């Protein structure tokens, strides 16, 4: 899992905004995120927090016939207040 608790935006926390942010991430042959686009978000601040976090992710590269390839994946961040 990816810990995003420390990245919960203060304004969203104050008004109790929760929800899913769906991102489309471009991942290169080394597993680095090269692009990130918000597909759905309950608020702009949660979208921004998800984008900032996603840029630091490292993935295992996708394989095509055994060789790493660049790809795009959908990734969902769920922000829940505890």
C-alpha positions as CSV (number, residue, x, y, z in Angstrom):
1,X,0.0,0.0,0.0
2,X,0.9,3.6,-0.4
3,X,0.7,5.9,2.6
4,X,-1.0,9.2,1.7
5,X,-2.4,10.1,5.1
6,X,0.2,12.9,5.6
7,X,-0.7,14.4,2.3
8,X,-4.5,14.9,3.0
9,X,-5.1,18.5,2.1
10,X,-6.0,20.6,5.2
11,X,-8.9,22.3,3.4
12,X,-10.4,19.0,2.4
13,X,-9.9,17.6,5.9
14,X,-11.7,20.6,7.4
15,X,-14.8,20.4,5.3
16,X,-14.8,16.6,5.4
17,X,-14.3,16.0,1.7
18,X,-13.6,12.3,1.0
19,X,-13.6,10.3,-2.2
20,X,-11.8,8.7,-5.0
21,X,-9.3,10.4,-7.3
22,X,-8.8,8.4,-10.5
23,X,-5.6,9.2,-12.4
24,X,-4.3,8.1,-15.8
25,X,-0.5,7.6,-15.3
26,X,2.1,7.2,-18.0
27,X,4.8,4.8,-16.9
28,X,8.1,4.4,-18.7
29,X,10.2,1.3,-19.3
30,X,12.0,1.9,-15.9
31,X,8.7,2.1,-14.0
32,X,8.8,5.9,-13.5
33,X,5.7,8.0,-13.8
34,X,6.2,10.3,-16.8
35,X,2.7,11.8,-16.9
36,X,-0.3,12.1,-14.7
37,X,-3.8,13.2,-15.6
38,X,-6.9,13.5,-13.3
39,X,-9.9,11.6,-14.7
40,X,-12.2,12.1,-11.7
41,X,-11.9,13.9,-8.4
42,X,-14.2,15.0,-5.6
43,X,-12.3,18.3,-5.2
44,X,-9.4,20.2,-6.8
45,X,-7.3,19.9,-3.6
46,X,-7.7,16.2,-3.5
47,X,-6.8,16.0,-7.2
48,X,-3.7,18.1,-6.6
49,X,-2.6,15.9,-3.6
50,X,-3.1,12.7,-5.7
51,X,-1.1,14.1,-8.6
52,X,1.8,15.2,-6.3
53,X,1.9,11.8,-4.7
54,X,1.6,9.9,-8.0
55,X,4.7,11.6,-9.5
56,X,6.8,9.9,-6.8
57,X,5.5,6.4,-7.5
58,X,7.7,3.7,-8.9
59,X,6.0,0.7,-10.6
60,X,7.3,-2.5,-12.0
61,X,7.4,-1.9,-15.8
62,X,4.8,-3.5,-18.0
63,X,6.2,-6.4,-20.1
64,X,5.5,-7.2,-23.7
65,X,7.0,-10.5,-24.8
66,X,9.4,-10.3,-21.9
67,X,10.7,-6.8,-22.6
68,X,9.8,-3.7,-20.5
69,X,7.5,-1.2,-22.3
70,X,6.1,2.2,-21.6
71,X,2.4,2.0,-20.7
72,X,-0.6,4.0,-19.3
73,X,-2.5,2.7,-16.3
74,X,-5.5,3.9,-14.3
75,X,-4.7,4.4,-10.7
76,X,-7.3,5.2,-8.0
77,X,-6.4,7.1,-4.8
78,X,-9.1,6.8,-2.1
79,X,-9.1,9.6,0.5
80,X,-10.9,8.7,3.7
81,X,-11.0,10.7,6.9
82,X,-10.6,8.6,10.0
